[in-house]
């Protein structure tokens, strides 16, 4: 059974000139951080102890919030905004 995540209120909020404030959940930040390191969906799912479909759902939510259509665009946004996930 996967370990429970800590209930953390931290998130990544950033002003983007094309949209209002973007607020990502802690889990979405974890996903983006790992994507920026080149981790594939299967490894990401194993690392987070979730299914691949859960990872894909997180990616869909991230793309929607950021107004992007690919993992490359999402990672570029993350890097440009200085996103670094910290526990």
Backbone as XML, in Angstrom:
<?xml version="1.0"?>
<chain id="A" units="angstrom">
  <residue number="1" name="UNK">
    <atom name="N" x="0.847" y="-1.177" z="0.000"/>
    <atom name="CA" x="0.000" y="0.000" z="0.000"/>
    <atom name="C" x="0.897" y="1.247" z="0.000"/>
  </residue>
  <residue number="2" name="UNK">
    <atom name="N" x="0.618" y="2.195" z="-0.898"/>
    <atom name="CA" x="1.447" y="3.393" z="-0.953"/>
    <atom name="C" x="1.355" y="4.213" z="0.321"/>
  </residue>
  <residue number="3" name="UNK">
    <atom name="N" x="2.456" y="4.843" z="0.656"/>
    <atom name="CA" x="2.467" y="5.714" z="1.830"/>
    <atom name="C" x="1.638" y="6.944" z="1.546"/>
  </residue>
  <residue number="4" name="UNK">
    <atom name="N" x="0.984" y="7.442" z="2.578"/>
    <atom name="CA" x="0.190" y="8.659" z="2.424"/>
    <atom name="C" x="1.099" y="9.855" z="2.266"/>
  </residue>
  <residue number="5" name="UNK">
    <atom name="N" x="0.671" y="10.775" z="1.397"/>
    <atom name="CA" x="1.410" y="12.006" z="1.236"/>
    <atom name="C" x="1.121" y="12.920" z="2.407"/>
  </residue>
  <residue number="6" name="UNK">
    <atom name="N" x="2.105" y="13.751" z="2.729"/>
    <atom name="CA" x="1.877" y="14.753" z="3.754"/>
    <atom name="C" x="0.878" y="15.757" z="3.221"/>
  </residue>
  <residue number="7" name="UNK">
    <atom name="N" x="-0.015" y="16.193" z="4.065"/>
    <atom name="CA" x="-0.961" y="17.215" z="3.663"/>
    <atom name="C" x="-0.248" y="18.556" z="3.749"/>
  </residue>
  <residue number="8" name="UNK">
    <atom name="N" x="0.172" y="19.041" z="2.622"/>
    <atom name="CA" x="0.958" y="20.265" z="2.583"/>
    <atom name="C" x="0.188" y="21.333" z="1.838"/>
  </residue>
  <residue number="9" name="UNK">
    <atom name="N" x="0.287" y="22.537" z="2.317"/>
    <atom name="CA" x="-0.433" y="23.627" z="1.673"/>
    <atom name="C" x="0.426" y="24.368" z="0.665"/>
  </residue>
  <residue number="10" name="UNK">
    <atom name="N" x="1.684" y="23.945" z="0.498"/>
    <atom name="CA" x="2.544" y="24.656" z="-0.431"/>
    <atom name="C" x="2.126" y="24.359" z="-1.859"/>
  </residue>
  <residue number="11" name="UNK">
    <atom name="N" x="2.256" y="25.347" z="-2.691"/>
    <atom name="CA" x="1.956" y="25.222" z="-4.107"/>
    <atom name="C" x="2.814" y="26.227" z="-4.837"/>
  </residue>
  <residue number="12" name="UNK">
    <atom name="N" x="2.773" y="26.165" z="-6.135"/>
    <atom name="CA" x="3.579" y="27.066" z="-6.943"/>
    <atom name="C" x="2.636" y="28.041" z="-7.613"/>
  </residue>
  <residue number="13" name="UNK">
    <atom name="N" x="2.716" y="29.303" z="-7.259"/>
    <atom name="CA" x="1.894" y="30.335" z="-7.878"/>
    <atom name="C" x="2.806" y="31.304" z="-8.592"/>
  </residue>
  <residue number="14" name="UNK">
    <atom name="N" x="2.432" y="31.673" z="-9.781"/>
    <atom name="CA" x="3.274" y="32.555" z="-10.567"/>
    <atom name="C" x="2.402" y="33.388" z="-11.481"/>
  </residue>
  <residue number="15" name="UNK">
    <atom name="N" x="2.732" y="34.667" z="-11.610"/>
    <atom name="CA" x="2.040" y="35.522" z="-12.557"/>
    <atom name="C" x="2.577" y="35.220" z="-13.942"/>
  </residue>
  <residue number="16" name="UNK">
    <atom name="N" x="1.709" y="35.095" z="-14.905"/>
    <atom name="CA" x="2.083" y="34.873" z="-16.282"/>
    <atom name="C" x="1.436" y="35.990" z="-17.084"/>
  </residue>
  <residue number="17" name="UNK">
    <atom name="N" x="2.173" y="36.595" z="-17.983"/>
    <atom name="CA" x="1.643" y="37.734" z="-18.724"/>
    <atom name="C" x="0.429" y="37.357" z="-19.560"/>
  </residue>
  <residue number="18" name="UNK">
    <atom name="N" x="0.288" y="36.092" z="-19.923"/>
    <atom name="CA" x="-0.825" y="35.661" z="-20.758"/>
    <atom name="C" x="-2.046" y="35.222" z="-19.967"/>
  </residue>
  <residue number="19" name="UNK">
    <atom name="N" x="-1.922" y="35.095" z="-18.661"/>
    <atom name="CA" x="-3.034" y="34.589" z="-17.873"/>
    <atom name="C" x="-2.965" y="35.137" z="-16.453"/>
  </residue>
  <residue number="20" name="UNK">
    <atom name="N" x="-4.017" y="34.895" z="-15.716"/>
    <atom name="CA" x="-4.035" y="35.280" z="-14.312"/>
    <atom name="C" x="-3.048" y="34.409" z="-13.551"/>
  </residue>
  <residue number="21" name="UNK">
    <atom name="N" x="-3.051" y="34.517" z="-12.264"/>
    <atom name="CA" x="-2.148" y="33.717" z="-11.439"/>
    <atom name="C" x="-2.385" y="32.231" z="-11.687"/>
  </residue>
  <residue number="22" name="UNK">
    <atom name="N" x="-1.292" y="31.515" z="-11.889"/>
    <atom name="CA" x="-1.337" y="30.061" z="-12.079"/>
    <atom name="C" x="-1.007" y="29.424" z="-10.741"/>
  </residue>
  <residue number="23" name="UNK">
    <atom name="N" x="-1.868" y="28.554" z="-10.265"/>
    <atom name="CA" x="-1.619" y="27.857" z="-9.007"/>
    <atom name="C" x="-1.581" y="26.365" z="-9.275"/>
  </residue>
  <residue number="24" name="UNK">
    <atom name="N" x="-0.449" y="25.784" z="-8.988"/>
    <atom name="CA" x="-0.275" y="24.344" z="-9.149"/>
    <atom name="C" x="-0.253" y="23.686" z="-7.780"/>
  </residue>
  <residue number="25" name="UNK">
    <atom name="N" x="-0.833" y="22.500" z="-7.702"/>
    <atom name="CA" x="-0.800" y="21.752" z="-6.443"/>
    <atom name="C" x="0.617" y="21.242" z="-6.194"/>
  </residue>
  <residue number="26" name="UNK">
    <atom name="N" x="0.859" y="20.789" z="-4.991"/>
    <atom name="CA" x="2.161" y="20.199" z="-4.656"/>
    <atom name="C" x="2.470" y="19.030" z="-5.574"/>
  </residue>
  <residue number="27" name="UNK">
    <atom name="N" x="1.495" y="18.196" z="-5.832"/>
    <atom name="CA" x="1.710" y="17.033" z="-6.680"/>
    <atom name="C" x="2.024" y="17.455" z="-8.111"/>
  </residue>
  <residue number="28" name="UNK">
    <atom name="N" x="1.335" y="18.473" z="-8.600"/>
    <atom name="CA" x="1.618" y="18.978" z="-9.944"/>
    <atom name="C" x="3.037" y="19.550" z="-10.017"/>
  </residue>
  <residue number="29" name="UNK">
    <atom name="N" x="3.477" y="20.179" z="-8.961"/>
    <atom name="CA" x="4.855" y="20.678" z="-8.907"/>
    <atom name="C" x="5.844" y="19.519" z="-8.922"/>
  </residue>
  <residue number="30" name="UNK">
    <atom name="N" x="5.532" y="18.453" z="-8.191"/>
    <atom name="CA" x="6.394" y="17.268" z="-8.200"/>
    <atom name="C" x="6.494" y="16.693" z="-9.602"/>
  </residue>
  <residue number="31" name="UNK">
    <atom name="N" x="5.351" y="16.612" z="-10.283"/>
    <atom name="CA" x="5.328" y="16.078" z="-11.641"/>
    <atom name="C" x="6.176" y="16.948" z="-12.567"/>
  </residue>
  <residue number="32" name="UNK">
    <atom name="N" x="5.983" y="18.246" z="-12.512"/>
    <atom name="CA" x="6.761" y="19.149" z="-13.368"/>
    <atom name="C" x="8.245" y="19.088" z="-13.054"/>
  </residue>
  <residue number="33" name="UNK">
    <atom name="N" x="8.577" y="19.012" z="-11.791"/>
    <atom name="CA" x="9.980" y="18.942" z="-11.409"/>
    <atom name="C" x="10.625" y="17.695" z="-11.995"/>
  </residue>
  <residue number="34" name="UNK">
    <atom name="N" x="9.940" y="16.569" z="-11.871"/>
    <atom name="CA" x="10.504" y="15.331" z="-12.403"/>
    <atom name="C" x="10.537" y="15.338" z="-13.931"/>
  </residue>
  <residue number="35" name="UNK">
    <atom name="N" x="9.523" y="15.937" z="-14.549"/>
    <atom name="CA" x="9.534" y="16.054" z="-16.007"/>
    <atom name="C" x="10.720" y="16.878" z="-16.470"/>
  </residue>
  <residue number="36" name="UNK">
    <atom name="N" x="11.030" y="17.926" z="-15.716"/>
    <atom name="CA" x="12.155" y="18.788" z="-16.097"/>
    <atom name="C" x="13.484" y="18.046" z="-16.003"/>
  </residue>
  <residue number="37" name="UNK">
    <atom name="N" x="13.493" y="16.927" z="-15.295"/>
    <atom name="CA" x="14.687" y="16.091" z="-15.176"/>
    <atom name="C" x="14.706" y="14.968" z="-16.223"/>
  </residue>
  <residue number="38" name="UNK">
    <atom name="N" x="13.677" y="14.970" z="-17.088"/>
    <atom name="CA" x="13.631" y="13.992" z="-18.170"/>
    <atom name="C" x="13.026" y="12.655" z="-17.810"/>
  </residue>
  <residue number="39" name="UNK">
    <atom name="N" x="12.295" y="12.598" z="-16.719"/>
    <atom name="CA" x="11.697" y="11.340" z="-16.255"/>
    <atom name="C" x="10.480" y="11.006" z="-17.117"/>
  </residue>
  <residue number="40" name="UNK">
    <atom name="N" x="10.390" y="9.753" z="-17.561"/>
    <atom name="CA" x="9.241" y="9.314" z="-18.356"/>
    <atom name="C" x="8.050" y="9.004" z="-17.434"/>
  </residue>
  <residue number="41" name="UNK">
    <atom name="N" x="6.866" y="8.862" z="-18.046"/>
    <atom name="CA" x="5.646" y="8.652" z="-17.264"/>
    <atom name="C" x="5.710" y="7.403" z="-16.386"/>
  </residue>
  <residue number="42" name="UNK">
    <atom name="N" x="6.269" y="6.315" z="-16.900"/>
    <atom name="CA" x="6.320" y="5.077" z="-16.120"/>
    <atom name="C" x="7.188" y="5.247" z="-14.875"/>
  </residue>
  <residue number="43" name="UNK">
    <atom name="N" x="8.351" y="5.835" z="-15.031"/>
    <atom name="CA" x="9.248" y="6.058" z="-13.892"/>
    <atom name="C" x="8.607" y="7.044" z="-12.919"/>
  </residue>
  <residue number="44" name="UNK">
    <atom name="N" x="7.961" y="8.060" z="-13.450"/>
    <atom name="CA" x="7.271" y="9.049" z="-12.620"/>
    <atom name="C" x="6.169" y="8.381" z="-11.805"/>
  </residue>
  <residue number="45" name="UNK">
    <atom name="N" x="5.382" y="7.523" z="-12.444"/>
    <atom name="CA" x="4.310" y="6.805" z="-11.742"/>
    <atom name="C" x="4.883" y="5.941" z="-10.620"/>
  </residue>
  <residue number="46" name="UNK">
    <atom name="N" x="5.956" y="5.228" z="-10.919"/>
    <atom name="CA" x="6.587" y="4.396" z="-9.886"/>
    <atom name="C" x="7.096" y="5.240" z="-8.734"/>
  </residue>
  <residue number="47" name="UNK">
    <atom name="N" x="7.728" y="6.354" z="-9.057"/>
    <atom name="CA" x="8.292" y="7.244" z="-8.042"/>
    <atom name="C" x="7.217" y="7.819" z="-7.124"/>
  </residue>
  <residue number="48" name="UNK">
    <atom name="N" x="6.077" y="8.181" z="-7.713"/>
    <atom name="CA" x="4.986" y="8.791" z="-6.943"/>
    <atom name="C" x="4.036" y="7.742" z="-6.365"/>
  </residue>
  <residue number="49" name="UNK">
    <atom name="N" x="4.269" y="6.488" z="-6.699"/>
    <atom name="CA" x="3.424" y="5.380" z="-6.259"/>
    <atom name="C" x="1.975" y="5.562" z="-6.684"/>
  </residue>
  <residue number="50" name="UNK">
    <atom name="N" x="1.816" y="5.894" z="-7.978"/>
    <atom name="CA" x="0.493" y="6.043" z="-8.580"/>
    <atom name="C" x="0.512" y="5.304" z="-9.915"/>
  </residue>
  <residue number="51" name="UNK">
    <atom name="N" x="-0.638" y="5.242" z="-10.576"/>
    <atom name="CA" x="-0.714" y="4.608" z="-11.888"/>
    <atom name="C" x="-0.303" y="5.592" z="-12.978"/>
  </residue>
  <residue number="52" name="UNK">
    <atom name="N" x="0.002" y="5.047" z="-14.142"/>
    <atom name="CA" x="0.346" y="5.902" z="-15.280"/>
    <atom name="C" x="-0.837" y="6.798" z="-15.631"/>
  </residue>
  <residue number="53" name="UNK">
    <atom name="N" x="-2.062" y="6.289" z="-15.525"/>
    <atom name="CA" x="-3.233" y="7.113" z="-15.850"/>
    <atom name="C" x="-3.353" y="8.296" z="-14.889"/>
  </residue>
  <residue number="54" name="UNK">
    <atom name="N" x="-2.932" y="8.120" z="-13.648"/>
    <atom name="CA" x="-2.936" y="9.239" z="-12.700"/>
    <atom name="C" x="-1.909" y="10.284" z="-13.122"/>
  </residue>
  <residue number="55" name="UNK">
    <atom name="N" x="-0.750" y="9.841" z="-13.543"/>
    <atom name="CA" x="0.276" y="10.773" z="-14.044"/>
    <atom name="C" x="-0.274" y="11.530" z="-15.249"/>
  </residue>
  <residue number="56" name="UNK">
    <atom name="N" x="-0.920" y="10.815" z="-16.163"/>
    <atom name="CA" x="-1.487" y="11.451" z="-17.349"/>
    <atom name="C" x="-2.552" y="12.469" z="-16.973"/>
  </residue>
  <residue number="57" name="UNK">
    <atom name="N" x="-3.339" y="12.179" z="-15.943"/>
    <atom name="CA" x="-4.363" y="13.127" z="-15.474"/>
    <atom name="C" x="-3.696" y="14.369" z="-14.902"/>
  </residue>
  <residue number="58" name="UNK">
    <atom name="N" x="-2.636" y="14.195" z="-14.129"/>
    <atom name="CA" x="-1.892" y="15.346" z="-13.617"/>
    <atom name="C" x="-1.366" y="16.188" z="-14.774"/>
  </residue>
  <residue number="59" name="UNK">
    <atom name="N" x="-0.830" y="15.530" z="-15.799"/>
    <atom name="CA" x="-0.310" y="16.264" z="-16.960"/>
    <atom name="C" x="-1.416" y="17.039" z="-17.664"/>
  </residue>
  <residue number="60" name="UNK">
    <atom name="N" x="-2.568" y="16.427" z="-17.833"/>
    <atom name="CA" x="-3.708" y="17.109" z="-18.453"/>
    <atom name="C" x="-4.085" y="18.349" z="-17.656"/>
  </residue>
  <residue number="61" name="UNK">
    <atom name="N" x="-4.139" y="18.218" z="-16.334"/>
    <atom name="CA" x="-4.476" y="19.362" z="-15.482"/>
    <atom name="C" x="-3.420" y="20.449" z="-15.570"/>
  </residue>
  <residue number="62" name="UNK">
    <atom name="N" x="-2.154" y="20.064" z="-15.589"/>
    <atom name="CA" x="-1.052" y="21.029" z="-15.696"/>
    <atom name="C" x="-1.139" y="21.774" z="-17.014"/>
  </residue>
  <residue number="63" name="UNK">
    <atom name="N" x="-1.321" y="21.044" z="-18.111"/>
    <atom name="CA" x="-1.406" y="21.682" z="-19.431"/>
    <atom name="C" x="-2.547" y="22.695" z="-19.464"/>
  </residue>
  <residue number="64" name="UNK">
    <atom name="N" x="-3.673" y="22.306" z="-18.902"/>
    <atom name="CA" x="-4.844" y="23.195" z="-18.890"/>
    <atom name="C" x="-4.550" y="24.461" z="-18.082"/>
  </residue>
  <residue number="65" name="UNK">
    <atom name="N" x="-3.980" y="24.295" z="-16.895"/>
    <atom name="CA" x="-3.680" y="25.449" z="-16.038"/>
    <atom name="C" x="-2.654" y="26.383" z="-16.667"/>
  </residue>
  <residue number="66" name="UNK">
    <atom name="N" x="-1.667" y="25.815" z="-17.356"/>
    <atom name="CA" x="-0.601" y="26.634" z="-17.940"/>
    <atom name="C" x="-0.939" y="27.141" z="-19.330"/>
  </residue>
  <residue number="67" name="UNK">
    <atom name="N" x="-1.968" y="26.575" z="-19.938"/>
    <atom name="CA" x="-2.331" y="26.971" z="-21.291"/>
    <atom name="C" x="-1.331" y="26.476" z="-22.319"/>
  </residue>
  <residue number="68" name="UNK">
    <atom name="N" x="-0.800" y="25.275" z="-22.100"/>
    <atom name="CA" x="0.172" y="24.679" z="-23.019"/>
    <atom name="C" x="-0.405" y="23.378" z="-23.561"/>
  </residue>
  <residue number="69" name="UNK">
    <atom name="N" x="0.270" y="22.818" z="-24.581"/>
    <atom name="CA" x="-0.262" y="21.602" z="-25.181"/>
    <atom name="C" x="0.735" y="20.453" z="-25.222"/>
  </residue>
  <residue number="70" name="UNK">
    <atom name="N" x="1.880" y="20.613" z="-24.585"/>
    <atom name="CA" x="2.851" y="19.522" z="-24.583"/>
    <atom name="C" x="3.697" y="19.548" z="-23.320"/>
  </residue>
  <residue number="71" name="UNK">
    <atom name="N" x="4.342" y="18.416" z="-23.035"/>
    <atom name="CA" x="5.223" y="18.334" z="-21.876"/>
    <atom name="C" x="6.414" y="19.251" z="-22.060"/>
  </residue>
  <residue number="72" name="UNK">
    <atom name="N" x="6.878" y="19.422" z="-23.307"/>
    <atom name="CA" x="8.005" y="20.317" z="-23.565"/>
    <atom name="C" x="7.652" y="21.745" z="-23.190"/>
  </residue>
  <residue number="73" name="UNK">
    <atom name="N" x="6.466" y="22.200" z="-23.603"/>
    <atom name="CA" x="6.030" y="23.556" z="-23.256"/>
    <atom name="C" x="5.863" y="23.710" z="-21.745"/>
  </residue>
  <residue number="74" name="UNK">
    <atom name="N" x="5.338" y="22.684" z="-21.101"/>
    <atom name="CA" x="5.144" y="22.736" z="-19.647"/>
    <atom name="C" x="6.488" y="22.831" z="-18.933"/>
  </residue>
  <residue number="75" name="UNK">
    <atom name="N" x="7.457" y="22.033" z="-19.369"/>
    <atom name="CA" x="8.790" y="22.060" z="-18.752"/>
    <atom name="C" x="9.458" y="23.401" z="-19.014"/>
  </residue>
  <residue number="76" name="UNK">
    <atom name="N" x="9.315" y="23.941" z="-20.221"/>
    <atom name="CA" x="9.885" y="25.264" z="-20.510"/>
    <atom name="C" x="9.289" y="26.316" z="-19.585"/>
  </residue>
  <residue number="77" name="UNK">
    <atom name="N" x="7.978" y="26.258" z="-19.374"/>
    <atom name="CA" x="7.316" y="27.202" z="-18.461"/>
    <atom name="C" x="7.911" y="27.053" z="-17.063"/>
  </residue>
  <residue number="78" name="UNK">
    <atom name="N" x="8.036" y="25.805" z="-16.607"/>
    <atom name="CA" x="8.557" y="25.499" z="-15.272"/>
    <atom name="C" x="9.964" y="26.065" z="-15.090"/>
  </residue>
  <residue number="79" name="UNK">
    <atom name="N" x="10.817" y="25.829" z="-16.066"/>
    <atom name="CA" x="12.208" y="26.283" z="-15.992"/>
    <atom name="C" x="12.275" y="27.808" z="-16.050"/>
  </residue>
  <residue number="80" name="UNK">
    <atom name="N" x="11.514" y="28.416" z="-16.944"/>
    <atom name="CA" x="11.514" y="29.883" z="-17.062"/>
    <atom name="C" x="11.036" y="30.559" z="-15.787"/>
  </residue>
  <residue number="81" name="UNK">
    <atom name="N" x="10.108" y="29.937" z="-15.086"/>
    <atom name="CA" x="9.567" y="30.519" z="-13.859"/>
    <atom name="C" x="10.437" y="30.177" z="-12.647"/>
  </residue>
  <residue number="82" name="UNK">
    <atom name="N" x="11.503" y="29.435" z="-12.876"/>
    <atom name="CA" x="12.400" y="29.099" z="-11.774"/>
    <atom name="C" x="11.841" y="28.057" z="-10.848"/>
  </residue>
  <residue number="83" name="UNK">
    <atom name="N" x="10.935" y="27.231" z="-11.351"/>
    <atom name="CA" x="10.295" y="26.217" z="-10.527"/>
    <atom name="C" x="11.254" y="25.179" z="-10.016"/>
  </residue>
  <residue number="84" name="UNK">
    <atom name="N" x="11.313" y="25.069" z="-8.733"/>
    <atom name="CA" x="12.092" y="24.035" z="-8.080"/>
    <atom name="C" x="11.234" y="23.508" z="-6.955"/>
  </residue>
  <residue number="85" name="UNK">
    <atom name="N" x="10.966" y="22.222" z="-6.974"/>
    <atom name="CA" x="10.122" y="21.656" z="-5.928"/>
    <atom name="C" x="10.962" y="21.404" z="-4.688"/>
  </residue>
  <residue number="86" name="UNK">
    <atom name="N" x="10.446" y="21.815" z="-3.571"/>
    <atom name="CA" x="11.102" y="21.561" z="-2.280"/>
    <atom name="C" x="10.070" y="20.934" z="-1.354"/>
  </residue>
  <residue number="87" name="UNK">
    <atom name="N" x="10.491" y="19.938" z="-0.586"/>
    <atom name="CA" x="9.589" y="19.300" z="0.392"/>
    <atom name="C" x="9.287" y="20.215" z="1.522"/>
  </residue>
</chain>
